[in-house]
Amino acid sequence: MASDRLKNFYEGWMNYAFPSKESDELSKKRVAICKKCEHFTKRGRCRKCGCFMEAKSRAKQAKCPIKLW
């Protein structure tokens, strides 16, 4: 439903723009995992999903495409 997508977008944006200390810690852990992955590029993108991982890792509901986190 469109309202669910809008809600998810808003929550993701708020988590990215105003991360809590918890989400900042979680993001750092996730990015550290990504940096060890063979699919992580020098520019910070994932070759599997195409996302910029610094941004994606801040969203609580985000998932790694190969289930590393």
Backbone atoms as SQL, in Angstrom:
CREATE TABLE atoms (id INTEGER PRIMARY KEY, chain TEXT, resi INTEGER, resn TEXT, atom TEXT, x REAL, y REAL, z REAL);
INSERT INTO atoms VALUES
  (1, 'A', 1, 'MET', 'N', 0.841, -1.171, 0.000),
  (2, 'A', 1, 'MET', 'CA', 0.000, 0.000, 0.000),
  (3, 'A', 1, 'MET', 'C', 0.897, 1.248, 0.000),
  (4, 'A', 2, 'ALA', 'N', 0.464, 2.274, -0.652),
  (5, 'A', 2, 'ALA', 'CA', 1.263, 3.495, -0.782),
  (6, 'A', 2, 'ALA', 'C', 1.554, 4.147, 0.567),
  (7, 'A', 3, 'SER', 'N', 0.594, 4.096, 1.477),
  (8, 'A', 3, 'SER', 'CA', 0.816, 4.723, 2.783),
  (9, 'A', 3, 'SER', 'C', 1.902, 3.980, 3.571),
  (10, 'A', 4, 'ASP', 'N', 2.008, 2.656, 3.402),
  (11, 'A', 4, 'ASP', 'CA', 3.073, 1.890, 4.056),
  (12, 'A', 4, 'ASP', 'C', 4.433, 2.279, 3.493),
  (13, 'A', 5, 'ARG', 'N', 4.503, 2.454, 2.184),
  (14, 'A', 5, 'ARG', 'CA', 5.764, 2.858, 1.561),
  (15, 'A', 5, 'ARG', 'C', 6.184, 4.242, 2.028),
  (16, 'A', 6, 'LEU', 'N', 5.224, 5.129, 2.127),
  (17, 'A', 6, 'LEU', 'CA', 5.515, 6.480, 2.596),
  (18, 'A', 6, 'LEU', 'C', 5.997, 6.461, 4.043),
  (19, 'A', 7, 'LYS', 'N', 5.345, 5.657, 4.865),
  (20, 'A', 7, 'LYS', 'CA', 5.749, 5.527, 6.262),
  (21, 'A', 7, 'LYS', 'C', 7.163, 4.958, 6.367),
  (22, 'A', 8, 'ASN', 'N', 7.468, 3.909, 5.600),
  (23, 'A', 8, 'ASN', 'CA', 8.810, 3.320, 5.607),
  (24, 'A', 8, 'ASN', 'C', 9.855, 4.319, 5.138),
  (25, 'A', 9, 'PHE', 'N', 9.530, 5.089, 4.102),
  (26, 'A', 9, 'PHE', 'CA', 10.455, 6.104, 3.603),
  (27, 'A', 9, 'PHE', 'C', 10.719, 7.152, 4.674),
  (28, 'A', 10, 'TYR', 'N', 9.656, 7.626, 5.303),
  (29, 'A', 10, 'TYR', 'CA', 9.787, 8.650, 6.341),
  (30, 'A', 10, 'TYR', 'C', 10.628, 8.137, 7.513),
  (31, 'A', 11, 'GLU', 'N', 10.329, 6.930, 7.988),
  (32, 'A', 11, 'GLU', 'CA', 11.087, 6.369, 9.105),
  (33, 'A', 11, 'GLU', 'C', 12.551, 6.172, 8.732),
  (34, 'A', 12, 'GLY', 'N', 12.796, 5.681, 7.536),
  (35, 'A', 12, 'GLY', 'CA', 14.178, 5.501, 7.080),
  (36, 'A', 12, 'GLY', 'C', 14.913, 6.825, 6.983),
  (37, 'A', 13, 'TRP', 'N', 14.248, 7.834, 6.444),
  (38, 'A', 13, 'TRP', 'CA', 14.868, 9.157, 6.322),
  (39, 'A', 13, 'TRP', 'C', 15.161, 9.746, 7.697),
  (40, 'A', 14, 'MET', 'N', 14.238, 9.632, 8.626),
  (41, 'A', 14, 'MET', 'CA', 14.443, 10.166, 9.964),
  (42, 'A', 14, 'MET', 'C', 15.593, 9.444, 10.673),
  (43, 'A', 15, 'ASN', 'N', 15.684, 8.135, 10.489),
  (44, 'A', 15, 'ASN', 'CA', 16.799, 7.387, 11.083),
  (45, 'A', 15, 'ASN', 'C', 18.127, 7.811, 10.474),
  (46, 'A', 16, 'TYR', 'N', 18.118, 8.129, 9.186),
  (47, 'A', 16, 'TYR', 'CA', 19.349, 8.553, 8.516),
  (48, 'A', 16, 'TYR', 'C', 19.719, 9.978, 8.920),
  (49, 'A', 17, 'ALA', 'N', 18.746, 10.862, 8.909),
  (50, 'A', 17, 'ALA', 'CA', 19.018, 12.279, 9.178),
  (51, 'A', 17, 'ALA', 'C', 19.296, 12.548, 10.652),
  (52, 'A', 18, 'PHE', 'N', 18.625, 11.817, 11.519),
  (53, 'A', 18, 'PHE', 'CA', 18.757, 12.023, 12.966),
  (54, 'A', 18, 'PHE', 'C', 18.979, 10.689, 13.670),
  (55, 'A', 19, 'PRO', 'N', 20.127, 10.067, 13.447),
  (56, 'A', 19, 'PRO', 'CA', 20.342, 8.745, 14.041),
  (57, 'A', 19, 'PRO', 'C', 20.455, 8.821, 15.564),
  (58, 'A', 20, 'SER', 'N', 19.914, 7.817, 16.209),
  (59, 'A', 20, 'SER', 'CA', 20.101, 7.709, 17.656),
  (60, 'A', 20, 'SER', 'C', 21.484, 7.122, 17.891),
  (61, 'A', 21, 'LYS', 'N', 21.955, 7.187, 19.105),
  (62, 'A', 21, 'LYS', 'CA', 23.264, 6.609, 19.405),
  (63, 'A', 21, 'LYS', 'C', 23.252, 5.116, 19.088),
  (64, 'A', 22, 'GLU', 'N', 22.146, 4.445, 19.391),
  (65, 'A', 22, 'GLU', 'CA', 22.030, 3.020, 19.097),
  (66, 'A', 22, 'GLU', 'C', 22.158, 2.754, 17.601),
  (67, 'A', 23, 'SER', 'N', 21.440, 3.513, 16.790),
  (68, 'A', 23, 'SER', 'CA', 21.490, 3.263, 15.354),
  (69, 'A', 23, 'SER', 'C', 22.845, 3.646, 14.780),
  (70, 'A', 24, 'ASP', 'N', 23.522, 4.623, 15.378),
  (71, 'A', 24, 'ASP', 'CA', 24.856, 4.976, 14.930),
  (72, 'A', 24, 'ASP', 'C', 25.826, 3.829, 15.200),
  (73, 'A', 25, 'GLU', 'N', 25.707, 3.208, 16.367),
  (74, 'A', 25, 'GLU', 'CA', 26.545, 2.048, 16.708),
  (75, 'A', 25, 'GLU', 'C', 26.240, 0.880, 15.770),
  (76, 'A', 26, 'LEU', 'N', 24.958, 0.631, 15.531),
  (77, 'A', 26, 'LEU', 'CA', 24.549, -0.446, 14.639),
  (78, 'A', 26, 'LEU', 'C', 25.082, -0.198, 13.233),
  (79, 'A', 27, 'SER', 'N', 24.976, 1.030, 12.761),
  (80, 'A', 27, 'SER', 'CA', 25.465, 1.385, 11.435),
  (81, 'A', 27, 'SER', 'C', 26.963, 1.125, 11.314),
  (82, 'A', 28, 'LYS', 'N', 27.719, 1.515, 12.324),
  (83, 'A', 28, 'LYS', 'CA', 29.169, 1.292, 12.295),
  (84, 'A', 28, 'LYS', 'C', 29.499, -0.195, 12.229),
  (85, 'A', 29, 'LYS', 'N', 28.776, -1.009, 12.994),
  (86, 'A', 29, 'LYS', 'CA', 29.000, -2.459, 12.964),
  (87, 'A', 29, 'LYS', 'C', 28.666, -3.037, 11.598),
  (88, 'A', 30, 'ARG', 'N', 27.549, -2.596, 11.029),
  (89, 'A', 30, 'ARG', 'CA', 27.139, -3.097, 9.716),
  (90, 'A', 30, 'ARG', 'C', 28.143, -2.718, 8.637),
  (91, 'A', 31, 'VAL', 'N', 28.583, -1.475, 8.637),
  (92, 'A', 31, 'VAL', 'CA', 29.544, -1.023, 7.614),
  (93, 'A', 31, 'VAL', 'C', 30.870, -1.762, 7.771),
  (94, 'A', 32, 'ALA', 'N', 31.279, -2.039, 8.996),
  (95, 'A', 32, 'ALA', 'CA', 32.510, -2.799, 9.223),
  (96, 'A', 32, 'ALA', 'C', 32.399, -4.193, 8.598),
  (97, 'A', 33, 'ILE', 'N', 31.224, -4.800, 8.736),
  (98, 'A', 33, 'ILE', 'CA', 30.985, -6.102, 8.106),
  (99, 'A', 33, 'ILE', 'C', 31.037, -5.962, 6.591),
  (100, 'A', 34, 'CYS', 'N', 30.402, -4.927, 6.069),
  (101, 'A', 34, 'CYS', 'CA', 30.369, -4.699, 4.622),
  (102, 'A', 34, 'CYS', 'C', 31.777, -4.514, 4.041),
  (103, 'A', 35, 'LYS', 'N', 32.611, -3.792, 4.761),
  (104, 'A', 35, 'LYS', 'CA', 33.961, -3.511, 4.250),
  (105, 'A', 35, 'LYS', 'C', 34.796, -4.775, 4.082),
  (106, 'A', 36, 'LYS', 'N', 34.437, -5.838, 4.775),
  (107, 'A', 36, 'LYS', 'CA', 35.148, -7.113, 4.652),
  (108, 'A', 36, 'LYS', 'C', 34.572, -7.988, 3.542),
  (109, 'A', 37, 'CYS', 'N', 33.434, -7.593, 3.011),
  (110, 'A', 37, 'CYS', 'CA', 32.717, -8.392, 2.020),
  (111, 'A', 37, 'CYS', 'C', 33.298, -8.201, 0.619),
  (112, 'A', 38, 'GLU', 'N', 33.295, -9.271, -0.155),
  (113, 'A', 38, 'GLU', 'CA', 33.808, -9.223, -1.522),
  (114, 'A', 38, 'GLU', 'C', 32.943, -8.365, -2.455),
  (115, 'A', 39, 'HIS', 'N', 31.707, -8.107, -2.078),
  (116, 'A', 39, 'HIS', 'CA', 30.783, -7.335, -2.913),
  (117, 'A', 39, 'HIS', 'C', 30.815, -5.834, -2.617),
  (118, 'A', 40, 'PHE', 'N', 31.612, -5.418, -1.663),
  (119, 'A', 40, 'PHE', 'CA', 31.710, -4.004, -1.282),
  (120, 'A', 40, 'PHE', 'C', 32.717, -3.308, -2.197),
  (121, 'A', 41, 'THR', 'N', 32.311, -2.174, -2.771),
  (122, 'A', 41, 'THR', 'CA', 33.205, -1.456, -3.680),
  (123, 'A', 41, 'THR', 'C', 33.969, -0.357, -2.953),
  (124, 'A', 42, 'LYS', 'N', 35.001, 0.140, -3.596),
  (125, 'A', 42, 'LYS', 'CA', 35.798, 1.231, -3.025),
  (126, 'A', 42, 'LYS', 'C', 34.963, 2.492, -2.824),
  (127, 'A', 43, 'ARG', 'N', 33.910, 2.640, -3.585),
  (128, 'A', 43, 'ARG', 'CA', 33.033, 3.809, -3.473),
  (129, 'A', 43, 'ARG', 'C', 31.936, 3.637, -2.436),
  (130, 'A', 44, 'GLY', 'N', 31.954, 2.510, -1.731),
  (131, 'A', 44, 'GLY', 'CA', 30.992, 2.301, -0.654),
  (132, 'A', 44, 'GLY', 'C', 29.668, 1.697, -1.058),
  (133, 'A', 45, 'ARG', 'N', 29.621, 1.116, -2.250),
  (134, 'A', 45, 'ARG', 'CA', 28.377, 0.499, -2.718),
  (135, 'A', 45, 'ARG', 'C', 28.461, -1.009, -2.628),
  (136, 'A', 46, 'CYS', 'N', 27.301, -1.621, -2.568),
  (137, 'A', 46, 'CYS', 'CA', 27.196, -3.079, -2.593),
  (138, 'A', 46, 'CYS', 'C', 26.925, -3.503, -4.033),
  (139, 'A', 47, 'ARG', 'N', 27.708, -4.448, -4.535),
  (140, 'A', 47, 'ARG', 'CA', 27.496, -4.927, -5.906),
  (141, 'A', 47, 'ARG', 'C', 26.229, -5.779, -6.031),
  (142, 'A', 48, 'LYS', 'N', 25.766, -6.337, -4.935),
  (143, 'A', 48, 'LYS', 'CA', 24.569, -7.179, -4.976),
  (144, 'A', 48, 'LYS', 'C', 23.284, -6.361, -5.069),
  (145, 'A', 49, 'CYS', 'N', 23.144, -5.350, -4.215),
  (146, 'A', 49, 'CYS', 'CA', 21.890, -4.582, -4.197),
  (147, 'A', 49, 'CYS', 'C', 22.040, -3.197, -4.826),
  (148, 'A', 50, 'GLY', 'N', 23.276, -2.725, -4.983),
  (149, 'A', 50, 'GLY', 'CA', 23.511, -1.422, -5.598),
  (150, 'A', 50, 'GLY', 'C', 23.394, -0.243, -4.642),
  (151, 'A', 51, 'CYS', 'N', 23.145, -0.516, -3.365),
  (152, 'A', 51, 'CYS', 'CA', 22.956, 0.561, -2.389),
  (153, 'A', 51, 'CYS', 'C', 24.283, 1.131, -1.899),
  (154, 'A', 52, 'PHE', 'N', 24.218, 2.382, -1.475),
  (155, 'A', 52, 'PHE', 'CA', 25.335, 2.985, -0.760),
  (156, 'A', 52, 'PHE', 'C', 25.192, 2.518, 0.681),
  (157, 'A', 53, 'MET', 'N', 26.149, 1.762, 1.164),
  (158, 'A', 53, 'MET', 'CA', 25.993, 1.082, 2.440),
  (159, 'A', 53, 'MET', 'C', 26.056, 1.995, 3.651),
  (160, 'A', 54, 'GLU', 'N', 26.735, 3.121, 3.564),
  (161, 'A', 54, 'GLU', 'CA', 26.741, 4.076, 4.683),
  (162, 'A', 54, 'GLU', 'C', 25.305, 4.529, 4.966),
  (163, 'A', 55, 'ALA', 'N', 24.542, 4.773, 3.922),
  (164, 'A', 55, 'ALA', 'CA', 23.157, 5.221, 4.083),
  (165, 'A', 55, 'ALA', 'C', 22.239, 4.054, 4.457),
  (166, 'A', 56, 'LYS', 'N', 22.366, 2.951, 3.751),
  (167, 'A', 56, 'LYS', 'CA', 21.481, 1.809, 4.000),
  (168, 'A', 56, 'LYS', 'C', 21.660, 1.255, 5.404),
  (169, 'A', 57, 'SER', 'N', 22.879, 1.258, 5.900),
  (170, 'A', 57, 'SER', 'CA', 23.156, 0.657, 7.207),
  (171, 'A', 57, 'SER', 'C', 22.487, 1.395, 8.362),
  (172, 'A', 58, 'ARG', 'N', 22.065, 2.636, 8.136),
  (173, 'A', 58, 'ARG', 'CA', 21.414, 3.423, 9.186),
  (174, 'A', 58, 'ARG', 'C', 19.937, 3.084, 9.359),
  (175, 'A', 59, 'ALA', 'N', 19.346, 2.478, 8.363),
  (176, 'A', 59, 'ALA', 'CA', 17.928, 2.127, 8.446),
  (177, 'A', 59, 'ALA', 'C', 17.772, 0.831, 9.231),
  (178, 'A', 60, 'LYS', 'N', 17.040, 0.876, 10.326),
  (179, 'A', 60, 'LYS', 'CA', 16.891, -0.291, 11.199),
  (180, 'A', 60, 'LYS', 'C', 16.331, -1.498, 10.462),
  (181, 'A', 61, 'GLN', 'N', 15.388, -1.280, 9.554),
  (182, 'A', 61, 'GLN', 'CA', 14.732, -2.380, 8.868),
  (183, 'A', 61, 'GLN', 'C', 15.519, -2.903, 7.674),
  (184, 'A', 62, 'ALA', 'N', 16.619, -2.248, 7.320),
  (185, 'A', 62, 'ALA', 'CA', 17.423, -2.668, 6.162),
  (186, 'A', 62, 'ALA', 'C', 18.062, -4.024, 6.416),
  (187, 'A', 63, 'LYS', 'N', 18.275, -4.754, 5.328),
  (188, 'A', 63, 'LYS', 'CA', 18.882, -6.074, 5.433),
  (189, 'A', 63, 'LYS', 'C', 19.972, -6.221, 4.375),
  (190, 'A', 64, 'CYS', 'N', 20.989, -6.956, 4.713),
  (191, 'A', 64, 'CYS', 'CA', 22.060, -7.272, 3.773),
  (192, 'A', 64, 'CYS', 'C', 21.500, -8.254, 2.740),
  (193, 'A', 65, 'PRO', 'N', 21.788, -8.049, 1.452),
  (194, 'A', 65, 'PRO', 'CA', 21.248, -8.949, 0.436),
  (195, 'A', 65, 'PRO', 'C', 21.798, -10.375, 0.519),
  (196, 'A', 66, 'ILE', 'N', 22.955, -10.556, 1.156),
  (197, 'A', 66, 'ILE', 'CA', 23.484, -11.916, 1.320),
  (198, 'A', 66, 'ILE', 'C', 23.457, -12.348, 2.787),
  (199, 'A', 67, 'LYS', 'N', 22.654, -11.644, 3.578),
  (200, 'A', 67, 'LYS', 'CA', 22.351, -11.985, 4.976),
  (201, 'A', 67, 'LYS', 'C', 23.560, -12.021, 5.901),
  (202, 'A', 68, 'LEU', 'N', 24.481, -11.061, 5.719),
  (203, 'A', 68, 'LEU', 'CA', 25.602, -10.936, 6.651),
  (204, 'A', 68, 'LEU', 'C', 25.194, -10.167, 7.905),
  (205, 'A', 69, 'TRP', 'N', 24.154, -9.341, 7.790),
  (206, 'A', 69, 'TRP', 'CA', 23.597, -8.615, 8.942),
  (207, 'A', 69, 'TRP', 'C', 22.122, -8.389, 8.744);
